[in-house]
């Protein structure tokens, strides 16, 4: 399928599924898990049939019987598919007569898959009776939902189409606030994930996300590796995730299964555990942690002895932790190996935070590992409108022979965005490509930029890096020290002021002064009338 036809399929499936929900009594949050579970079932059968055809042609032939041997579970796994029992196949469910208990049959199908695949044990939705309430006999919600994902175009879809559909549904559900009861933390907007992946280029080794939500960072990494190296993600990297919310953990494991990504997702609290024991081992780290967490137990024994906190906890004068941002930031740096890179989303307040946080930030900067900070405008997130910053660490940049030693790239991208709706912004393809090119030029690499990228050509007409007022500047650590160790790009890049040479500023100022004088006179007259008035 072409990109255009995949996009059209995403929209058609979502509109059909959402119309069914709108005619029911279910909220988006109640609809989310069973809906995504059906996408996984549909995807699993498509991959199963694709793999079965492939194995029927490639498995070795027994010289005695002249027959190919039977395909095993391992054969299907190597082909990127699950070996499905008959009663867990989507076509079996779609062909059931109306007299059958469809909800219970789907619940059973999920249990059959979990019994075969340990990594999925306990995570697939098994609450399909909620989609068949007694007063829903007219709408027949579940049966109609099964039908939507059984059309010819869906049955014939191959490759990563269902991965794309799953991501699209996650995005739409997030925009509807389906994770509001969990803080809306299960989905990071694609623009921000794409920029992080583009900047750190996670193409090998160990990748970790200690606050992985639904696993979007891993999925985008898989796309990046396929586009750059034409490899599967499992050939190039090993992924590890940690997620505190149990429902988000289930979403992440399903997301990895949908995309054929092998990885370990632990349902743990990263503040009080390090389940994968990856201190100093990661080639890449990506994360969008919850911002400004204020209920971390400073007296927790694990926290007190945590080697991931080389500069200590950000304690208040009362010995408590009022904000966990600088716990996360230290974790992210500590997980990296000597050449590792990290990219993560962080609250804007962290770049200038004071007290203990300032002390830790100063120590972090002095390591030379802070590589780049990007300011992002508001409205990029679907569940909150506040602006944020993207932070990037690169331990290789602090090596003695690095051309970036003791330098930081500051990018103020608050004016770089595309308006998607009145409440949502993102980066356009040209803007993403242009921002990525700034990082490549800063590293001394040749950027991949389309010749017709007007945004990039406007700012870098010669195709080489330069400081651009109001957009980007390379600063050294001495300049950062002079700014009291602030990491806010706006302090360094300045503000671009466009002057219209054809505009008569002098005359306009005279007009404004005249208008102000008239208003002052009117104000004085009104004040005199008020003061003269007697009750």
N, C-alpha and C positions, 0 to 999 in steps of 0.2 A: 504494500500500500504506500502511496505517496504521503508526504507530510500533510498536504492539504486534505487528503481523504481521511487520514487518521484524526486530524483536528475536527473534521465534520462528524466523524463517528463519535468522538468524545462528546461533542455538543448534543448530538441526537440522543445518545444514551442517557446523558445527564437530564436533559429536558423531559424525556419520557419517565425516568425514575422519579424525578422530583415532582412531576405532575401527579403521579400515584400517591406520593407522600402528602401532597397538598390536599388531596381528596380524602385523606385519612385523619385520624386524631393523633398521629404520632408527631413528636417533635423531631427536629433534625438530629439531636443527640441520640434519641431512641432508635432512629432509623439507620444511623451510621454503621454500627458494627455488623448487623446482618446483611446490609447492602454490600459492604466491602467483602464480606465472606462469600457472597454469591459470585462476585468478580473473581475471587481466588478459585472457586470451584470451576467456573467457566474457563479460566486461564489454564487450570491444571489439566482439564480434558483436552484442550487444544494442543498443549505441549505434549501430552501423552500420545495423542494420535499422530502428531508430527514425528515424535521419537519412534513410535512403533513402526511407521513406514520406513524410517531411516534404518532401524535395526534389522528389519526384514530383508534389507538389501546388503547389509554390511557384516552381520554376525558370521563367524566361521562355519563352514559346512563340515559335518562329520563325514569322513571318507568312507565309513562303513555303511551308514544309513543314507548317505547322499542328501541329508536334510540339515538345514541350519538348526543349531541348538536353540533351546528356548531362551528368550530374553529374561534376564534377572533384574532384580531391583537395582543392583549396582550398574547394570548396563543402561537402565533408564536414567540413573543419576548422572552418569557420564555424558549422556545426551541432553542434560539440563532439564529433565522431567521427572515427575513422580509416577511410580507404577500404581495405578488406581484400581482398587477393587471395583467390580461391576456396579455395586450399589452406591458407590461414591462418585460415579460418573454423571456429568451434567445431563447427558442425553437420556440416561435412565430416569433421572428426576423429572425431566421435561416431558417424558412419555407416560407418566403415571396417570391412571384414570382419576376422575374427580372424586371417586368414592374413597380414595386413599388419603390418609392423614399426611398431607404434604409437609407440614412443619416438622412432625416427628421423624419423617423419612430423611429430611435434610439434616436434622440434628444427628441422626444415626450416621449419615454420610461423613459428617465432620468428625465423629468419634472414630470411624474406620480409618480415616486419614491419620489422625493423631496416633492411633495404635501402631501404624506403620512407620511414622516419622517422629522420632524422639524430640527433635528441635521444635516441632509444632505442638507437642503435648500440652494440653491445657490452655491453648491460646485461641483456637478457632471458635467463633461464635456458635452457641448451641441454644439460642433463645428464640427460635423462629416461630414459636407459638405466639410471641408478642406481635407478629405480623398477621395473625389470623384471629383477632378478637371476635367475640360472638356477634357484635353489631356490625361486622365488616362483610357480611355475606353478599351484599350487593356489589361492593367494590372488588372483592376477591383479590386483595392487594398482593399476597404472596404469589399466587398463580400467575398474575399479570407480570410481576417482576421477573419470575422465571422465564416467561415468554419473551420479555424485552432482550434478555441476554441469550436468546436462542434463535435469533434471526439469521438469515443466510450470511449477511455481511459479518456478523460476529462469529458464527461457527467457522467461517473460512479465514478468519484473521490469524496471521502467523507472526513469528518473531516477538518483538517487544511491544506489540500493540497494546496488550493488556496491562503492561507496566505503565504505559502512558495513560491509559484509561484510569488506572488505580490512582496515579498521581493527580490527575485532573479532578477526580471525585474527592480526594483528600482536600485539595485546594478549595473546591466549591463548598464542601462541608465546613471547612474552617471559616470561610467568608460568611457562612450562615450562623456562626457561633456554636457549631455542634460540639466543640470542646470547651465551652464556656465554664462548665462546672469543674474543669481541670485547669483553668487559667489560660485556655486557648494555646497551650504550648506544644501541641502535637504536630504543628506544621510551620516550617519557616518559608517565607515567600521565595519563589524560584529565583528572582533577580538577585537576592542577597546570597543564596547558596551558589548560584552560578558565578558570581564575582569572587567569592571565597575560593572556589575550586579553580577558577582561572588564574588567580593570583598565586596560589601555593602549588598548583600542578601535581596533585597526588597520583603518581603513576607507578609507584613501586612500594614494596615493604609493608610495614604495619601501619594501619590507620585506626585512630581511636576517636570516638565522640562520647564524652562522659555525661552528656545530657542529650541523648540522641532523639528524643521525641519519637516520631514515626519513621526515622531512618532516612530522611531526605538527603542528608549529606552523603550517605553511602550510595544512594541511587544516582545522584549527580556525578559522583566519582566514576561509577560504572559507565555512564554516558561519555565522560571525558576520556577514559581509557580506550573505549571502543573507537571514538573519533580520532584520537591521536595515534594509538598503537594498533588499532584493529585487532585487539585481543579481548578476551572475556575478562571481566573484573577478577575472577578467581585465579586466572593465570598470573596476574600482576600483583595483587595485593591481598592482605589478610585483614579483615575488618572486625573491630570490637566496639560494642556499644554498651553504655550503662544508662538506665532510665529508671527513675523513681516511681512514676505513676504506672500501675499495673496495666491499665487499659492502653496507655501509650506503648508499653512493651509489647503487647499483643499486636498493635498496629505495625510496629517496627518489624516484628518477626514475619508477619504476613507480607509486608512490603518487600523484605529480602527474598522471601519465597517466590513472590510474583515475578521479581526481576532475576531469579536464579542466582542470587548472591549468597555465597556461603559465609557465614559469620556468626559470632557469638554475641548475643544481647543478654545482659544481666539485669535483672529487676532488683536494683540496689540503690541506696542513697549515697551519692558520690561524696557527700560531706563526711560520712562516717565509715567509708569502706573504699577499697581499691580492688574490686573483685578480679580483675584481669592481671593485676600485678605488673603494670606496664611502665613503672617509673624508669625514665631514661631510655626507653626502648622504642619509642614511636618515631617513624619517619614523618608522619603527618598527623596533625590533630585539627579537627573541625568541630565547632559547637555553636549552639545558640542557647545558652543557659538561661534559666529564669533570672530576671533582673532584681536587684535590690532586696534579696531575701533577708529577713530580719529576725528569724527565729532559730538560728543555728546555736546549738548548745556549746558554748565556749569551754565548758568543763568536761566535755566528752573525752574519754581517755584516748581514743583513736586520734582525735583532732590534736590533742596536746602533744602526741608523739609522731605526728604525720611528717614524714620526710618530704612530702610534696609541698611543704610550706617553708622554704628556706629562709624567708624573711619574717616568719611568724604570722600569727593571726592578727587581723585588724581590730584590736580591742579598743573599746571605749574606756574612759576614765573609771568606769564602774566595773571593768573587767568582763564586759559582755561584747557580743558581736552584733553591732547595729546594722551592718550591711555586709553581705557575703560576696560582693563583686570581686574583692581582692583575694578571696579564697579561690574562686574560679580561675582568676588570671594567673595565680601562682601554680595551680594544678596544671594549667595548659602548658606553661613553660617547662615544668618539671617532668612532664611525660616525654618530652622530646629527647631524641638521641643527639649526639654532637653535631649532626648536620640537619636535624629535623626542622620542619616548618609547621607553623600553626596559623589558622585563620578563624576568627570567631566574632560573634555579634556581642556587643556590650552596651549597657546603658550610657547615654551621653554624659551623665554626671561623673562617671569614673575617670574621665581624662583630666579633671580638675579637682577631684575630691581632696579634702584636707585631712588634718590630724594623722592618725595611724595609716590611713590609705595613702596619703602623700608620701610618708616615709617609705612605704613599700614600693610605691611607684618610682621614687628616686632610685632605689636599689635595683629595680627591674631595668630602668633605663641605663644605669651604669654597667650592666652586664653586656651591653652592646647588642642584645638579641632582639630589641624592638626594631622592626624593619619598616613598618608603614602603618599609618592611621588614616582611615577614610571617614569623613563626616557624611552621614546620610540624612536626607530630609525626612520630615514626618510622613505619615500615611503609607508607609511601605508594609506595615503589618496590618492584618485584617481585623485583629481584635483590640488593637490599641493604636493611637495616633501619634505617639511621641516619636521624636527623632532618635537615632542611635548612632553608634560608631562601629566600624569594623576594625579590629586590631589584627596585626600580622607580626608574628615572630619568625625569625630565621636564624638559627644558631650558626649556620654556615657563614652568614654575613659578618660575624664578629671574628672570623679567622684572620690571622695576621696579614695574609696576602689578599684579602678580599678588598675590592674597590668600593665596598659599601661599609667598611669598618667605621664605627662611631658616627654613622649617618642615619637619618630617618627621613623617609618620604612622607610628606604631609599632603593629603588630598582633601580639599573641601568640595564635596560633591552635593552640597545642599541645594544647589541650583541646577543639578543634573538629574532630571527625571522626566518621565512621560506620564501624562495624566490619563489614568485608566477610567476613573469615574470621579465623582465629587469627593469620595472618601478614600480612594486607593491610587497610589502612585507605583510605578516600577521603572526600570531602566529599559530603554529601547535597545534593539540589537546593535545599532550604531554606537550608542552610549556605552554598552557593555564592552564592545570591541575596543572602543577608544580608551576607556578606563584601564582595561587589561593591557593595552599598548603602552600606557604611561608606566606601568610596573615593569614591563619588558624593557623599555628604553632605560629606565633607572638601573636595571640589572646589567645593562650593556648587551642585551639580546636584541635580535631583529624581530620586531612585532609582526604579527599576521593581521594586516589591516586591508580591507577592501579599498581599491583606488577611489571609489565613489563615496567613501565615508566622510561626509561633509563635516560632522562634528570634530573628528580627529584632524582633518585638513585645516580647519579653522584655527585650531589651537597649536598645531605642530606642522606648519606649512613645509618645513624642510625635512620632516620625518625624523628629527633627532630630538632628544630630550632637552627641554628648557624650562626654567621656572616660569609659570604663567600666573600673573597677578589674579587673585581671586579664585584660583583653581589648584595649583600645586607648587610645592617648593621642597627642595632637599635641604635639610638643616643638619648641623652637627651638634654634638652633645653639649658643647659650650653654649650655643645659642639656646638650647633647651634649658640649661641651668640658669641662664639669664632670665628666662621666662618662668622661673620658680618651678621647674620640672612639669610644666603643663604639657599635655599631649593633645590639646585642642587645635586642629589644623587652622581654624580661623585666626588664631593668634599669629600665625606665621605667614600664611599665603596672602594676607591683605584683602582688600576689597577692590574689585574692578569698577571704576566709574566711567561710564560712557558719556562723553560730552558731544552734544549735537552742535557742530560749528555753524549750522544755519539758523540756530535759535538765538533770539535777541534776549539774552539773560539780563542785561542791564535795564532794558525797558520793562521787562517783566517784574524785576525787583522793585522798580519805582512804582509800578502799579500795585504791587502787594503792600508796600509801605503806605501808599495812599489809602488802600482799602482798610488797612489796620488802623490808620488814624481816624477814619470815619467810624469804624466800629467802636473805638475807644470813646469817641465823642458821644455816640449813642448810649454807651454803657454808663457814662457819667450822668447823662440826662436822666436815664432811668433810675439811677441811684438817688439823684436829687429828688425825684418824684416820690420814691419810696420813703425817704427820710422825712419828707414834708407831710406825708400822710399821717393823720391823727385818728385813732379809734374813738 
